[in-house]
């Protein structure tokens, strides 16, 4: 099963089906998303909140679980 990866699909996945999407489309129309830059910014903004003696832990969810539901928005 495959689907198109669109701004609309992302917003539906986040449960934002009842909000104005125009700001999101303006954001993503400015060019490609730079994942490396986003990662650098995340580290820069979060690392300052961790003591030097504590581990710095980051968790990401990269699991793709296809869902099908007539009641859950963003599934097909």
Buried (B, 14 or more C-beta within 10 A) or exposed (E): EEEEEEEBEEBBBEEBEEEEEEEBEEEEEEEEEEEEEEEEEEEEEEEEEEEEEEEEEEEEEEEEEEEEEEEEEBEE
